[in-house]
Amino acid sequence: MIDFAAPWAFLLLPLPFLVWKFAPAHRERVHALRVPFFQQLVEAIGIKPGSGAVVLDRNWWQWLLGCAIWALIVTAMARPEYEGDAVTLQNPARDLIVAVDISGSMEQVDFIAGNGEKMERLEGVKRVLKPFLEGREGERVALIVFGTKAFVQAPLTTDLDTLLELLQQTDVGMAGPHTALGDAIGLAIRQFESSEVEQRLLILLSDGSDTASTMSPVNAAAIAAQRNVKILTIGVGDPDSEEKENRVDVDTLKAIAKRTGGEFYFANDEKALAAVYEQIDKLAPKMVDSETYRPHHSLAHWPLGLALLLGLLALAARLLGNGLSAKLGTKITTRRATS
């Protein structure tokens, strides 16, 4: 679609006609021969002397060409533009961090898949986490993995394909055999320090109790609340395990979520974990600011270039015409002189 950014410029179209019709002709002083008997001469001829102007005659094609050139110049001044298809830009309105427990207990084969088969806990979490992250297109997402220590596997990014690839490359025990919930929360808080959006969400997934943190998980949650970070906790595993390190500390996960205004969920199989992510989607739907605009490409150079081309053609025709007239005049003078 072609539009004009300055359509008011077309009001200038009749300007040359108004100037030609109402403005006085151009006058300039020229050198002349002074005649002593000029007054007697004009009286004898019977005319009254006065100031005058020489107005050059123009052919019809010169008038037509001049009007066309002026119309093209005015069209260029009106700034014709081609309006392209609508382009939608999505700006993240919320930053999301997913912290996944990869301690030694995540290798236990007691996570029930959708078909009833048992699989490794971390593998089951990866399988369910993948479609959840794929649905966060437009948001900035980061991935933190933690065991004895917490590490940033992927910083805040909108490149979800790379983030998912890094998630698939994560294995049990890469961060140590123990569980450091508090350190994972603290690391997430530091990641949010570079965030410029107000909505900050942390999803913390663990299958054990905190045994390696330098800061209490509840205290870390209190700091997160002060930084406007909302934490949703997910417990995966056996809350009644005889080994304390492999036992899901439900009370701590609930306290972390409550301290930041979040929610706690428990899931021990693929279906339950998928349902948890569906609930999270409803509780914290994708937050994206959309901005739509249409790109405009200027076309003013086309009428301006055409006007320049017509002007050059008119000038060339004028010069050729003057040259031809001069030659004809010389021949006529020569013939008269020899006759």
N, C-alpha and C positions, 0 to 999 in steps of 0.2 A: 504494500500500500504506500502510495506517494502522498506526502503531506507537505505543507509549507510552514516553517517556523516563524516567519514574519510576513503574513499575508497582507498586512497593511501597506507593504511596499508597492502593491499594485495601484494604490491611489496616485502614484507618481506617473502613471501611464500618460495622462493628458497634459503633462507638464510642458513638453516641447510645443504642442499646439497653442497652449496659452501664452507661452513666450513669443511665438511667431505672430500671434494675433494681436497681443496687447503691448508687448514691450517695444520701445523705440528701436529703430534700426541702428546698428553699430556705426559710429562716426569716428573718423580719425583725420587729423590734419596732414595735408600733403603739400609738397613744394609746387608752386605754380609760377607762371610767367606773368609779370605785371605789365598790363597794356595801358598806355597813357590815355587813349581815347576809348576806354572800355565803356564808359557811361554813354557816350554818343553811339557806340556800336549797339548796345542792348536797346537803346531807344529807337534806333533805326529798324532793328529787327522786330520790336514791339513786344518784348518779354520783360518780366520783372525779375531781377537777380535775387537770389536767396541761397541759404545753406541747403545742402542736399546730401544724399547718400547713394552709393552704388550698391544695388542689390543684385547678386548674381542669379541668373536663371538656372533652374535645375530641371533635368529630364524627369519623366514620370518614374523611371526605374530607380533614380537616385532618391526620390521621395519614398518609394516603396522599400528600398534597401535601408534607408535611415530609420523608418518606422520599425522594421524588423529587428535591426540592431538595438534600438532603444527598448523594444519589448523584451528582447533576450537579456539585456542588462538588468531591467527591472525584475525579471523572473529570477535571475541569480541573486539579486538583493532580497527577494522574498525567501531565500534559503530553502529550496526544495530538498526534501529528505525522504529516503526510503525507510519505512518503518518495518523492521524485521519481526520475526515471531517472538512471542513472549518468552522471556527467560526468567526462571525462578531460582533465586538464591536462598539456601537454607543456612541460617546461622544458629549455632548451638545456643540454646537458652538454659541448658543445664549440663553440668559435668558429672560423669558417673565413673566410679572406680569399683572394680570387682576384685576382692581379695580372696584368693583360693588357698586353702590349707593343703600343703603337699608334704606334710610330715609322714613319718614312717607308717603310721596307722592307716593312711589312705590307700595302702596296697592290699588291705584285707579284701578278700573276695566274698563279700556278703551283701553287695548292692544288687537288688533284684531289677533286672531289665524288664522291658515291656512284654517280652515273650515268656517271662517267668524264669529265665536263666539267671544265674548269679555271675556277677562280674566285679572287677576291681572298683573300689569306691571312686577313685580319681577318674577312671575311664568313664564311669557312669555320669559323673558330674560334667565331664567334658561333653558328652553326648547331649545332655540336656541344656548345657550352657550355650552351645553353639547357636541353636535357633533363637534363643533369647537375645544374644548379642547381634545377630543378623537383623533383628527387628529394631535395633537402636540407630539405624541410619540417620545421619544428620546430627547426632549427638557426639560429643567428645567423650571417649571411653578410655580408661586406663586399666591395666592388669597388674595386680600385685600378687606375688606368691610368697608364702611364708612357711617356715618350719622352725628350726632353731633361730634362724634369722629371717628378716623380711627383706625382699628384693623387689624392685620395679622391673617387671618383665616387659611392660610396654607403657610408656608415658601417655598422658592425655592426647588422644588423636582421633581424627575422624576416619582414619584408614582402618576400617574394621577387618578387611581381608588380612592385613599383616598381623593385626592383633590376634585373630583366630588362628593364624599359622603359628604364632608364638605360643598360644595356649596348647596347641596340639603337640608342640615340642617339649612341653613341660612333663617331667617325670617325678615319681615319688622319691623323696629323699634328696632332691637337688639342693634344698635349702637346709638340710639337717633333719635329724629324726624327731626332734621335739616340737612343741607348739608354742609360738610366741604371739598370742592374740593382741596384747597391748602394743607390741612393736609394729605389728601390721597396721593398727589404727593410727599410731603416731606417724608412720611413713605415709599413710594416705593423707593425713592432715598437711604434711609438708608438700605433697603433690598439689593439694588444693590451694596452696599459697600463691601459685602462678595463675589461678583461675580468676577471670574477670566477671563471671556470672554469679548471681546470687543463689541459684539452686544448685546444691551440692549433695550428691547422694553416694553413700558407700554401701555396697552389698558384701557382707562378710560371711564366708562359708567355711565351717570348721567341723571336724569330727572328733575333737578331743578337748581336753581342758588345758588352760594356760599353765605351762611348766617352764618357760624359758624367757619370759618378758622381763625387761629391765624396768618397766612401768606397769602398774596394775591396769588391766583392761578397762575397769570401771572408771578409773581416774583419766585414762586416755579418752574414754567416751565423754567425760565431763568437759575436757578441753575441746573435743570435737563439737560439742553442743555450743560452746562459746564462739566457735568459728563458723556457726551456721551449717554444720555438716550433719546430715541425717543418716543414721545407720540402720540398715535392715539386716538382721542376722538370720542365718540358716544353719540348723544343726543336721548333720548327716552322720549316721552311725548308730552305735548302741549306747543309750544312756545308762544301762545297767551292767556295763562291762566290769569284770573283776579288776582289770588293770586300770588304775586311775588315769594314766596318760592317754589311754584309748577310749576313755569314757567321755561322752558328750556332756559338757558342763552346761546344762540347760539353764540353770539359775543365772550364771554369768552372762550367757548370751541374751537372756531376757533383760537383765539389768543394763546391758550395753544399749540395747534397742530402746528401752524405756527412757534412759537418760537423755537420748537425742531426739525423742519423739518418734522413733521408728517402730518397727514390728519385728516379732520373732516368729520363725517358721521352723517346723521339724519335718524332715522327709527322709525316709529310709529306703525308698525305691524310686525307679524312674518315673512312674506315673505321679507319685506324690510330689517329686521335685518339679516335674513339669507343671503340675497344678500350682505349686508355690510361685513359679515364675509368672504364671497367668495372673495370680493375685497381685504380684508386684507390678505387673503391667497396668492393672486397674488402679492400684494404689498410687503408683507413680508413672503415669503415662508419659510417652515420649514428649520431650519439651524441645520444640524447634521454632525459631522465628523465621518466617518465610517472607521474602521480599521479591516481588515480581516487577520486572521492567521490560520495555521493548527497546532494543538497540536501534539507534537512528544513524543512517549513513548519508552523509551530505552528497547532494547531486548538483550543487551550485556550479561546479567546474564545467559541467556540460554546456549549459546555455552561455556561460561566460566564454568558453572556448569557441563556441559557434559564432558568437558575436564578434570575437577577435578575427576569426577566419573571414567572415563576411566583410568586415572593415578592411582587411588587407586586400581582398578581391576588389572592393570598390576603389581603393587607392590605386591598385595596379591598373584597373580599367581607366581611371582618370588620367594617370600618367601616360598610358598608351594613347588615349584619345588626344591629349595635348600634343604629344609628339607627332601623331599623324596629321593633326590640323596645321602644325608648324611646317611640315613638309609640303602639304598641299598649298599653303600660302606662299611658300618660296617658289614653287613651280609656277603658280599663277603670276607672281611678280616677274619672274624670269620671262614668261611668255609675253607679258605686256611690254616689257622693256625691249624685246627683240622684234615685236610686230611693227 
